[in-house]
């Protein structure tokens, strides 16, 4: 009887404890989750490292290209030397803009013109303030001289981009030039874009030939 009782006790001791199994499984799960998290962080770090972009080469290309061929608006309202190496998008791909020049790295230069009923700077500012209030955007505003005309310069930091806009009116046409870039690259691009904007010209009529 004692032998049988002893053997029974040994069998009981050998039987796995459900609580111990659960605890072990939980430990293994947490460990596996930690390993997976660390691997994800390492992969993310590598991706961010590979995705980091220093715009030096592209900015140099833009600056060297300011003497290149001009883009001439088909309606004859403006012309500009486009940023070298950037894509040129025209309607309908340019949406509401006459043209968009797009960098491979998130920067853009947009140009839009439209006929307006006012011809003075004060009316332009009044219209822009009204539009900004409608959309809840209140950028830093400053009157400047651009191409011999008084223009309104605006800068603002948005959620995913930083922008700089120039607006002016000439001969009943409002010219709106918008530059945008990722916030961490904006200050790098801006001097090159400002140099490029020196090539902007107000034209006087429609073109008889296709854009260069």
C-alpha positions as CSV (number, residue, x, y, z in Angstrom):
1,X,0.0,0.0,0.0
2,X,2.8,2.4,0.9
3,X,4.5,1.5,-2.4
4,X,1.4,2.3,-4.4
5,X,0.9,5.5,-2.5
6,X,4.5,6.5,-3.2
7,X,4.1,5.8,-6.9
8,X,0.9,7.8,-7.0
9,X,2.7,10.8,-5.3
10,X,5.5,10.6,-7.9
11,X,2.9,10.7,-10.7
12,X,1.3,13.8,-9.2
13,X,4.6,15.5,-9.0
14,X,5.4,14.8,-12.6
15,X,2.1,16.2,-13.8
16,X,2.6,19.7,-15.3
17,X,1.3,22.6,-13.3
18,X,-1.2,24.6,-15.4
19,X,-0.3,27.8,-13.6
20,X,3.4,27.2,-14.3
21,X,2.7,26.6,-18.0
22,X,0.7,29.8,-18.2
23,X,3.4,31.8,-16.5
24,X,6.1,30.3,-18.8
25,X,4.1,31.0,-21.9
26,X,3.5,34.6,-20.8
27,X,7.2,35.1,-20.2
28,X,8.0,33.7,-23.6
29,X,5.3,35.9,-25.2
30,X,6.7,39.0,-23.6
31,X,10.2,38.1,-24.6
32,X,9.2,37.5,-28.2
33,X,7.3,40.8,-28.2
34,X,10.3,42.6,-26.9
35,X,12.5,41.0,-29.6
36,X,10.1,41.9,-32.3
37,X,9.9,45.5,-31.0
38,X,13.6,45.8,-31.0
39,X,13.8,44.4,-34.6
40,X,11.1,46.9,-35.7
41,X,13.1,49.8,-34.2
42,X,16.3,48.7,-35.9
43,X,14.5,48.4,-39.2
44,X,12.8,51.8,-38.7
45,X,16.2,53.4,-37.8
46,X,17.8,52.0,-40.9
47,X,14.9,53.2,-43.1
48,X,15.1,56.7,-41.6
49,X,18.9,56.6,-42.1
50,X,18.5,55.7,-45.7
51,X,15.7,58.2,-46.3
52,X,17.7,61.1,-44.8
53,X,18.2,63.6,-47.6
54,X,20.8,66.3,-47.8
55,X,19.7,68.7,-50.6
56,X,23.1,70.1,-51.3
57,X,23.4,68.4,-54.8
58,X,19.9,69.3,-55.8
59,X,20.3,72.9,-54.6
60,X,23.6,73.2,-56.5
61,X,21.8,71.9,-59.6
62,X,19.0,74.5,-59.2
63,X,21.5,77.4,-58.8
64,X,23.5,76.3,-61.8
65,X,20.4,76.1,-63.9
66,X,19.1,79.6,-63.4
67,X,20.5,80.5,-66.9
68,X,18.7,77.6,-68.5
69,X,15.6,77.6,-70.8
70,X,12.6,79.4,-69.6
71,X,9.1,78.0,-69.1
72,X,6.6,80.3,-70.8
73,X,3.0,80.3,-69.6
74,X,0.8,79.4,-72.6
75,X,-1.6,82.2,-71.6
76,X,1.2,84.6,-71.9
77,X,1.0,86.0,-68.3
78,X,4.5,85.0,-67.0
79,X,7.7,83.1,-67.7
80,X,10.3,81.6,-65.4
81,X,13.4,79.4,-65.4
82,X,12.2,76.2,-63.8
83,X,14.2,74.5,-61.1
84,X,16.7,72.2,-62.9
85,X,15.8,68.5,-62.4
86,X,12.3,69.1,-61.1
87,X,9.1,67.8,-62.8
88,X,6.8,70.2,-64.6
89,X,3.1,69.6,-64.1
90,X,0.6,71.6,-66.1
91,X,-3.3,71.4,-66.2
92,X,-5.1,69.2,-65.4
93,X,-2.3,67.6,-63.3
94,X,-1.4,71.0,-61.8
95,X,-4.9,71.2,-60.2
96,X,-5.9,74.9,-59.8
97,X,-2.4,76.2,-60.6
98,X,-1.0,77.2,-64.0
99,X,2.1,75.1,-63.4
100,X,3.8,73.2,-60.6
101,X,7.5,72.4,-60.5
102,X,8.0,69.4,-58.2
103,X,11.3,68.2,-56.6
104,X,11.8,64.4,-56.1
105,X,12.2,65.2,-52.4
106,X,8.9,66.9,-51.4
107,X,9.6,70.6,-52.4
108,X,7.3,72.4,-54.8
109,X,7.1,75.7,-56.6
110,X,3.5,76.6,-57.7
111,X,2.4,79.5,-59.8
112,X,-1.2,80.7,-60.3
113,X,-2.5,83.8,-62.1
114,X,-6.0,85.1,-62.4
115,X,-7.8,88.2,-63.6
116,X,-9.0,90.4,-60.7
117,X,-11.1,93.6,-60.5
118,X,-8.6,95.5,-58.3
119,X,-5.3,96.9,-59.3
120,X,-3.7,98.2,-56.1
121,X,-1.7,96.6,-53.4
122,X,-4.1,97.6,-50.6
123,X,-7.0,95.7,-52.2
124,X,-4.8,92.7,-52.7
125,X,-3.9,92.6,-49.0
126,X,-7.6,93.0,-48.1
127,X,-8.5,90.1,-50.3
128,X,-5.7,87.8,-49.0
129,X,-6.6,88.6,-45.3
130,X,-10.2,87.6,-46.1
131,X,-9.2,84.4,-47.7
132,X,-6.8,83.5,-44.8
133,X,-9.5,84.1,-42.2
134,X,-11.8,81.8,-44.1
135,X,-9.3,79.0,-44.0
136,X,-7.9,79.8,-40.5
137,X,-4.4,80.4,-41.6
138,X,-2.5,83.4,-40.3
139,X,1.1,83.5,-41.7
140,X,3.7,86.2,-41.1
141,X,3.0,88.9,-43.7
142,X,5.5,91.5,-45.1
143,X,5.4,93.9,-48.0
144,X,8.4,93.7,-50.2
145,X,9.6,94.9,-53.6
146,X,9.6,92.1,-56.2
147,X,10.5,92.7,-59.8
148,X,10.0,96.4,-59.3
149,X,6.5,96.0,-57.9
150,X,5.1,96.0,-54.3
151,X,4.4,92.4,-53.4
152,X,3.2,90.6,-50.3
153,X,5.4,88.0,-48.8
154,X,4.0,85.4,-46.5
155,X,5.6,82.6,-44.5
156,X,3.9,79.9,-42.4
157,X,4.6,76.6,-40.8
158,X,1.9,74.0,-41.5
159,X,1.6,70.4,-40.3
160,X,3.7,68.7,-42.9
161,X,5.2,71.6,-44.8
162,X,6.6,75.1,-44.5
163,X,5.6,77.7,-47.1
164,X,6.6,81.0,-48.6
165,X,4.2,82.9,-50.9
166,X,4.5,86.0,-53.0
167,X,1.5,87.8,-54.3
168,X,1.3,90.9,-56.4
169,X,-1.1,92.5,-59.0
170,X,-0.1,93.9,-62.4
171,X,-2.3,95.0,-65.3
172,X,-5.4,93.5,-63.6
173,X,-3.7,90.1,-63.1
174,X,-2.9,88.7,-59.7
175,X,0.3,86.6,-59.6
176,X,0.5,84.0,-56.8
177,X,3.8,82.2,-56.3
178,X,3.9,79.5,-53.7
179,X,7.0,77.6,-52.5
180,X,6.6,74.7,-50.0
181,X,9.0,72.1,-48.6
182,X,9.3,69.7,-45.7
183,X,10.0,71.8,-42.5
184,X,13.4,70.3,-42.0
185,X,14.5,71.2,-45.5
186,X,12.8,74.5,-46.0
187,X,15.7,76.7,-44.9
188,X,18.1,74.8,-47.1
189,X,16.0,75.2,-50.3
190,X,14.8,78.8,-49.7
191,X,17.9,80.8,-50.7
192,X,18.1,78.8,-54.0
193,X,14.4,79.4,-54.7
194,X,14.7,83.1,-53.9
195,X,17.6,83.3,-56.5
196,X,15.5,81.4,-59.0
197,X,12.6,83.8,-58.5
198,X,14.8,86.5,-59.9
199,X,14.1,84.9,-63.3
200,X,10.3,85.5,-63.0
201,X,8.9,87.8,-65.6
202,X,5.5,89.3,-66.1
203,X,4.6,88.8,-69.8
204,X,2.2,90.8,-71.9
205,X,0.4,88.4,-74.1
206,X,-0.2,84.8,-75.3
207,X,2.6,82.8,-76.8
208,X,2.6,82.0,-80.5
209,X,5.0,79.1,-80.0
210,X,5.1,76.2,-77.5
211,X,6.9,76.6,-74.1
212,X,10.6,75.9,-74.2
